[in-house]
Amino acid sequence: MSTVDLEAKIPNNVGLRDNKRLMMALEKWQPKFLDWWKTVGPSDFNQHDIYLRTAVGVGQGGWAHFDYVKMPDYRWGIFLADGPADRKIHFGDQIGEQAWHDVPGEFRNRLRRLIVTQGDTEPASVEQQRLLGHCCPSLYDLRSLFQVNVEEGRHLWAMVYLLQTHFGADGRDEAEAMLERHSGDQDNPRILQAFNYPVTNWLDFFCFTAFMDRDGKYQLASLAESSFDPLARTTQFMLAEEAYHLQTGENGVGRIVKRTGELMAQGKDPRKEGAIPLDIIQRYVNFWFTGSMDLFGGEDSTNAAESFANGLKGRYRESDGIYKDPKALNANYTLEVPTGEGKLEKQDIPLRRAMNAVLLDAYIADCKRIVERWNRDLEKLGVSTRIALPDRKFHRYQGVYAGFKFNPAGEMIDEATWTHNHTKWLPTQADRDYVNSCMVKVTTPGKFANYIAPPQQGVNDKPVEFEYVKFH
């Protein structure tokens, strides 16, 4: 197991002390990162003591330490998962060859773009969520928000380490640029459009972490298969931290659904109780789920085919040996594609070109699981309404369905039908205004806003009523 240097200015298990040039470059970037955090991060809460976990190792158990810390003092570090020195390429055209420890020249630009695009999402989400602390439903949830935020900051460090280590001056420039772009900035926005959306309330936040961060899980998982070993090992450890972000979203939406269901089971009108009606929750689910699907890119993609063939990105769980053909040369993928006549027809495309669609399939199956969990709570409460995922063709701006109109059931419709009905399917300004009106700030330990049910258990074996944030 690799040794973690926790005494270094930048905690790491990559031997920074032995690479003075790299250490100096990262220590030069560090104050710029802290300035970014204090300017566009959750800056109004920097003086409070937050009960946070900090990575102190990369083993299966006991890798995190919990304690109170002020967020600017958080020990952001660089951690790569342990792996065999003789790791082999296990998919694509170079299967069986030695994994790369340096960037092959012919893949330099493509790998850099993959790392920059992934890295750009990490600070973007912190910027999107920076004001949510002012309307937190509980101390438990406030602490969860800040845990997600500091770990997204660490994931930015993970990508910056790769850029500074393996891409020279270009990598240093890209690291600077990731602090210069800002979510929603008209002149210099974040790279992916979904990371420029405003996140103004906690239903947004929980949907974001349930759906957007789940997209992140599948993107990271595909990069964790990469033949570029430093990228694979970096993203493997990021996935260990990312699991909490997904849990925060899944449980958060579930707790909002459950609280609304409890009020309905009591014969109460959620609106009169400051809770969020299920039809509004459904529209938020539709919005964030479909926006997340767009992040996978086109279902028929030559770029995806090349990334797979060259060993840059694998399928989900590629290394588990669940796919019969690790070269993906002998199969097709069937897509439903819109025609110019307002119809859908099935087309077979080479499997390699469908790698984005294959990853999206795994993502949708995962999302269906969490929605079924929310619906089980409604069923137990005797509430007949159910939350449903819209069809993958609905409300898409990327891929084969972009530019066409579909209803949530996946049926193609004309522009007039969309115009007449889309306010039933996606959040309206009135919906957003109402949800924002429910955002009552609650900071008494163990107390919760009336729109959300308490969690089943606290963090790190602490009780739900623990003082997760100490105000000063």
Rosetta blueprint (number, residue, H / E / L):
1 M L
2 S L
3 T L
4 V L
5 D E
6 L L
7 E L
8 A L
9 K L
10 I L
11 P L
12 N E
13 N L
14 V L
15 G L
16 L H
17 R H
18 D H
19 N L
20 K H
21 R H
22 L H
23 M H
24 M H
25 A H
26 L H
27 E H
28 K H
29 W H
30 Q H
31 P H
32 K H
33 F H
34 L H
35 D H
36 W H
37 W H
38 K H
39 T H
40 V H
41 G L
42 P L
43 S H
44 D H
45 F H
46 N L
47 Q L
48 H L
49 D E
50 I E
51 Y E
52 L E
53 R E
54 T E
55 A E
56 V L
57 G L
58 V L
59 G L
60 Q L
61 G L
62 G L
63 W L
64 A E
65 H E
66 F E
67 D E
68 Y E
69 V E
70 K L
71 M H
72 P H
73 D H
74 Y L
75 R L
76 W L
77 G L
78 I E
79 F L
80 L L
81 A L
82 D L
83 G L
84 P L
85 A L
86 D L
87 R L
88 K E
89 I L
90 H L
91 F L
92 G L
93 D L
94 Q L
95 I L
96 G L
97 E L
98 Q E
99 A L
100 W E
101 H L
102 D L
103 V L
104 P L
105 G H
106 E H
107 F H
108 R H
109 N H
110 R H
111 L H
112 R H
113 R H
114 L H
115 I H
116 V H
117 T H
118 Q H
119 G H
120 D H
121 T H
122 E H
123 P H
124 A H
125 S H
126 V H
127 E H
128 Q H
129 Q L
130 R L
131 L L
132 L H
133 G H
134 H H
135 C H
136 C L
137 P L
138 S L
139 L H
140 Y H
141 D H
142 L H
143 R H
144 S H
145 L H
146 F H
147 Q H
148 V H
149 N H
150 V H
151 E H
152 E H
153 G H
154 R H
155 H H
156 L H
157 W H
158 A H
159 M H
160 V H
161 Y H
162 L H
163 L H
164 Q H
165 T H
166 H H
167 F L
168 G H
169 A H
170 D H
171 G H
172 R H
173 D H
174 E H
175 A H
176 E H
177 A H
178 M H
179 L H
180 E H
181 R L
182 H L
183 S L
184 G L
185 D L
186 Q L
187 D L
188 N L
189 P L
190 R L
191 I L
192 L L
193 Q H
194 A H
195 F H
196 N H
197 Y L
198 P L
199 V L
200 T L
201 N L
202 W H
203 L H
204 D H
205 F H
206 F H
207 C H
208 F H
209 T H
210 A H
211 F H
212 M H
213 D H
214 R H
215 D H
216 G H
217 K H
218 Y H
219 Q H
220 L H
221 A H
222 S H
223 L H
224 A L
225 E L
226 S L
227 S L
228 F E
229 D H
230 P H
231 L H
232 A H
233 R H
234 T H
235 T H
236 Q H
237 F H
238 M H
239 L H
240 A H
241 E H
242 E H
243 A H
244 Y H
245 H H
246 L H
247 Q H
248 T H
249 G H
250 E H
251 N H
252 G H
253 V H
254 G H
255 R H
256 I H
257 V H
258 K H
259 R H
260 T H
261 G H
262 E H
263 L H
264 M H
265 A H
266 Q L
267 G L
268 K L
269 D L
270 P H
271 R H
272 K H
273 E H
274 G L
275 A L
276 I L
277 P L
278 L H
279 D H
280 I H
281 I H
282 Q H
283 R H
284 Y H
285 V H
286 N H
287 F H
288 W H
289 F H
290 T H
291 G H
292 S H
293 M H
294 D H
295 L L
296 F L
297 G L
298 G L
299 E L
300 D L
301 S L
302 T H
303 N H
304 A H
305 A H
306 E H
307 S H
308 F H
309 A H
310 N L
311 G L
312 L L
313 K L
314 G L
315 R L
316 Y L
317 R L
318 E H
319 S H
320 D H
321 G L
322 I L
323 Y L
324 K L
325 D L
326 P L
327 K L
328 A L
329 L L
330 N L
331 A L
332 N E
333 Y E
334 T E
335 L E
336 E E
337 V E
338 P E
339 T L
340 G L
341 E L
342 G L
343 K L
344 L E
345 E E
346 K E
347 Q E
348 D E
349 I E
350 P E
351 L H
352 R H
353 R H
354 A H
355 M H
356 N H
357 A H
358 V H
359 L H
360 L H
361 D H
362 A H
363 Y H
364 I H
365 A H
366 D H
367 C H
368 K H
369 R H
370 I H
371 V H
372 E H
373 R H
374 W H
375 N H
376 R H
377 D H
378 L H
379 E H
380 K H
381 L L
382 G L
383 V L
384 S L
385 T L
386 R L
387 I L
388 A L
389 L L
390 P L
391 D L
392 R L
393 K L
394 F L
395 H L
396 R L
397 Y L
398 Q L
399 G L
400 V L
401 Y L
402 A L
403 G L
404 F L
405 K L
406 F E
407 N L
408 P L
409 A L
410 G L
411 E L
412 M E
413 I L
414 D L
415 E H
416 A H
417 T H
418 W H
419 T H
420 H H
421 N H
422 H H
423 T H
424 K H
425 W H
426 L L
427 P L
428 T L
429 Q H
430 A H
431 D H
432 R H
433 D H
434 Y H
435 V H
436 N H
437 S H
438 C L
439 M L
440 V L
441 K L
442 V L
443 T L
444 T L
445 P L
446 G L
447 K L
448 F L
449 A L
450 N L
451 Y L
452 I L
453 A L
454 P L
455 P L
456 Q L
457 Q L
458 G L
459 V L
460 N L
461 D L
462 K L
463 P L
464 V L
465 E L
466 F L
467 E L
468 Y L
469 V E
470 K E
471 F L
472 H L
